[in-house]
Amino acid sequence: MERPAFTMGIEEEYLLVDRDSRALGVAPEGFLEDCRADLQDQVSPEYKKCQVEIGTRVSQNVGEARDDLRRLRSTISHHAARYGLAPIAASCHPFSDWKHQHHTDKERYRGLERDLAGVARRLLISGCHVHVGIGDNALRTDLLRQMPYFLPHLLALSTSSPFWQGEDTGLASYRISVFDNLPRTGLPPDYQSWAELQRSVGVLVDLGVIEDSSKIWWDIRPSHRYPTLETRIMDVSPRAEDALALAAVTQCLLRMLWRLRIRNQRWRIYDRFLIGENRWRAQRYGVTEGLIDFGANEIVPFPQLIAEVVEMIAEDADALDCRAEVERVVTIATAGTSAQRQRAVVAAATAAGADQDQAMTAVVDHLIEEYHHDL
């Protein structure tokens, strides 16, 4: 078996807010045309008219991805400003109501509306997807079995959606709650082989339930379009450097699992039920509470847990030239995620005498600043 490429690609979805009201805006055709003139097929509309999606080029390492992601984020911001809009990289808007938003008029999105009905209409959420180049299908299946153990860790570190329609949900990632209402989401089944996976997908395709595997939205999946494993569990990160750190950790984790494989070792396959409990803990608490270490059979504080992960993938971080980016997640785990920073903004605004509407507007102002933090 040849060594996988372990190339990297990052997809992010942004919400567009009105610069005056801070409520969600609408991306006019002119905005997308202007973005496409600069970014070509690296930018596309999303399901909601208040959203836009970008995708980096295939990058050999996180340094290449950084240059591209900054360029993409900067270009989106530049053109949005010309239409009185500003992008935010948060997975839920703090106060806008999904019932007042409309989907993009394209057949793909009309099809989603037909198939998913009211569930689709609530999809006022944005995520971050990380592709890692792994061309061999047998290897992709093997790593697809092992990688779910670490998905709750990635979710916890990325959490950026504590608010929904002006209320604190009590969750660090409310986005996951909304997305889980869709079919074919969550942790992937534990397929033993590529052929077994293809047989299951083939049943739905042959019945006309789905056109292809792109309509399967697991937390991690073999990409339908590219020879990659696509990790989809993460909230989108307001700060570009946090997004790059999480992408680097994703890349290193997959390389670590491959490294174990070529040494005739492997990560233990844990019951999806148990991994699902950690997924819930990450969704609910982010990094403020621990996750279950199933090997040690105890709940371990998250900063300690992620420090152990960083140590475990240090060899891979060196090989992929991303040690600084990987180590950044230790800081995220101790200093807090976007969800915590957003709640701190509300607390400060409330202490200063702001009402709930003013506090939520302050969060949007904060998220606009966070978007430009690393550009």
N, C-alpha and C positions, 0 to 999 in steps of 0.2 A: 504494500500500500504506500502510495506517495505521501509525502508530508503535505498536509493541507496548507492552503495559502494563508489562512487566518487574516484575510483582508477585512476591512471595516467599512460599513456604510451606516449613516445615521439618518433616520427620518423623524421630523418633528412637525407637530401641528400647533399652530398659534391661533389665538382668539384675537379679533380685531375690535378695539373699543373706540367709541367716539371721544375725541379729545376734549370736548366740552362737557358732556354729561357723564363720561366714564362708563356709560352703559355699552352693551354690545352694539356695534355698527354693522353695516352691510358692505361687503367688498364689491364695488361696481366693476363692470367689465373692463373699464379703462385701467383700473388698478392691476388686474391680472395681466392685461396686455402689456403694460409697462414692465411688470416683473418678468414676464416671459421674454421680453426683448433683451433683458440683461442676463436672465438665468436659464433660458430655454426650458428644457423638460425637467429642470431641477425644482420647478415650482408648479403647483397644481391646485385647483379648487378642492375644497373638502365638502363633506355632506351638508353642512350648514353654510349659509351665505356669509356668516360672520367669521368664517374660518379660512385658513390657507395652510397648505402643507408644503414642506420643502424636503429635499433629500440630497445629502452630500454625494459627491462622486465616490467611486470605489477608492479607498485610501489604503496604502500599505501600512500606515501606522497612525497613531493619534495626532502626531504633529501635522501630517497632511490633512487630517480631518479637521483640525482646529482652524487652519487657514480657510478651508472651504466653509465651515459652519459660520465663522465670523462674517465672511463675505455674504453668505445667504441671509443671515439675520440682519446685517446692516442694510442690504438692498431692500428687503421687505420693509424695514422701518422707514427708509428714505421715501419709497413710493407711497407707503401708507400715509405719511405726513402730508403729502400733496393732496390727499382726499379727506383731510381732517380726521384721520384715524391713527391709532397707535397699536402695535402688536404687544400682546403679553404671552409669555410662555408659562401658563398655569393650566392645570387640567380641568378646572371649573372656574367660571366667572363668579366672583363673590356674590353678586346680587341679581343679575339679569334672569328673567324667567324664560324657560325653554319654550313655553307656549306662544311666545311672541316672536319666535325665530322661524325662518323658512328655509327649506332645503334647496340646494342648488338644482337648477333645472337641467339635469342631464339624465339620460336613460338609466345609467348605473344607479343614481340616487332615487329616481322614480321607482326603480325595481326594489330598492331597499324599503321604500315606503310601502309598496304593495305587499312585500313578503313579511315585513316585520311590524307593520301597523303602528300602534301606539308606542311600542317598545322603541322603534326607530326614532320617533319624534322627540323622545327624551334625550337623544344622544348629543347633548350640548357639552361634550367632553373632548379633551385633547390628550394625546399620548406621545410617547417617544419609543420608536422601534429601532433596534440595533441589529444589523445584519453582520454575520461573521462568515467569511468564505470557507466553506467545507464542501467540496464537490462530490466526494464519494458517498453514495446513498447509504451503504451499510454503516459507514462511520457516522453519518448524520443521524441515523436511527439510534445507534448506540449512545451517542451524546444526548440525543433527545430524551432518552430514558434517564440519564444521570443528572442532567442540568436542572431539572425542576427543584431539586433540593435547595438550590441557591436562589431561586426566583424570589422568595419572600425577602431575602436580604436586599436584593436590588429594588424591590418595591418600597421597602422601608426607607431606604436612602433617598428615594426620588420623590417622596410624598409632597404634593403641592395643591391638594384640593380639599381643604377642610370646610369650606363654605358652599352652600347651595341655596340659591334664591334668598339671600340675605340672612341666612341663619347658620350658626355653627352646628355642623352635623355631629360633632363629637368624634368624627373619624379623621385620620390623617389623609386618607385617600378616599373621598366619596366617589371619585370617578369609577373605581372598581365596582362599587355597588350598582352604578348605572349600567356599566358595560356588562355585568354578569346577568342582566336580564335578557340578553341576546342568547340565541341558541349557539351551540358549538363554541363556547368560550370556556375559560378556566384552565386548569391544569390539563395537559394532554394525557390521553390513555397511555398505558405502559405497553406499547407495541414491542414485540420481540424481534421484529425484522421489518425491513423496508417493504417486502412483499405483503406482510400482514397489514401494514398501514395502508398500502395502496388498495388492498381488497376492501377495506372498510370505506375509504373515500369513494371507491368505485361503485359501491352499492348506492350511495346517495346521488352520484353523478348519473348512473344508469337509470335511476328512477326519476330523474329530472328535478330532484329536490334542490340541488346546487349545480351550477355550471362547471365548477372546478374547485380545487382545494383553496383558492383564494377566499372562498366564503366560509372557511374554517378559521376561527379567530382565537385559537388557544393562546395562552400566555407565552408559549414558545412553539414554533412550528417550522417545518421545512418550507422555505419560500417556494411559492408556485412559479415565480418569474426568474429567480436567480439561484445559483448553486450555493445557497447559504442556509444557516440556521438563523431564524429571525426571532429575537427576544422582544416580546410585546407587552410585558407586564408593567413597565415603568410609567409613572406620571411624567409629563414633560417638565423639565427643570427650568425655572426662571433664569438662572445663571448659566451661560454657555460652558463655563469651566466645570460646573457640576455635571452637566450632560456629558462632557468629554471624559470626566473621571469615571462615570458609570459605564460608558461605552468601553473604556479601557479595561475595567474590571470584568465586564462581560467577555471581552476578547480573551483575557488572561485565564478566566475560569474554563473556557472551552479548550484552550491550549493545555491547561493543567490536566483536564480529564483525558485528552488525547495522549499526553505524556505518560499518564498512568497506564493507559491501554497498551502502549508500545513496550511497557515494562511488565506486561502480563499482570497488571493490577487494575482495579476499577473502584469507583465510588459505589458504596452500597446503595442498592435500590430500595428506598423506603416507600411504605404504603402512601398512596396519594391522599388518603384520609388524614394521615399525620402531617404531611407537607401542607395540606389544606388548612390545618390549624395554625401553622406558622404564617401562612398567607393571610389568614384573618387577623392575626396579631399585628402583622405589618400594616395591613389596611387600617386597623383600628388605632394603633399607637405610633406608627412610624418607628422612630429610633428611641422613643422615650421609655419603652418597656423591652424586656428581653424576648428572645425567641427560644424555642425548645432546641436544645442540642440532643438529638436522639441517640447519639453515641454515648454521651455522658449521662443521659436520662435526667436532665435538669434544665431549668430555664436559666439562661445565661444573659447577663446584661448586654445590650446590643453593642456598646463600644468595645467591650471585651471580645465579643463574638466576631466583629468585623476586623479587629486587629489580628485575630487568629487567621482569618481568611486572607488578609493582606500578606501575612507571613507565609502562608501556604502557597501563594501564587507569586512570590518574589522572584523565583527563577524565571517564570514566564514573563513577568513585567520587564525584567532585564533583557530577555530575548526579544521582546517586542518594543523595547525602548520607550517604556511608559511608566517607569517607577514613580516619578513625581505625581503623575495623574492618579495612579492607583492609591498612593499613600494619602491623597486628598480625601478619600472617603472616610478615613479615620477622623479627620477634622469635621466632616459633615456629621458623623455619628456623635461627636462630642458637642459641637457647637449648635447642632440642630438643622433640620430641613426647612424648606420653604413653608411648610404647614405651620411650624412653630414661629417662624418670622412673621407670617401673616397674622397669627393670633396675637403676637406681641404688638403689632401695629394697632389692632383693635383695642387692646388693653390700654395702650398709651393714649389713643384718641379718646377713649371713654373717660380716662382719668382727667383729661383736659377739658371735659364737658361736652364732647360730641355725642349726638344721638346715634342710633343704630345706622341710619342711612349715611350719615357723615362718616362714621367709622368704616363702613363698607367702601365708600368712595376713597377713603384714605388707603385702603388695601389696594385698590386698583392703581392709585398713584405710586404706591410702593412697587407693585409688579411692573409697571412701566419702567421705573428706575432699575429694577433687577434685570430686566431684559437687556438693558444697555450697559450693565455692570462690567462685563468683560469684553466689550467691543472696542 
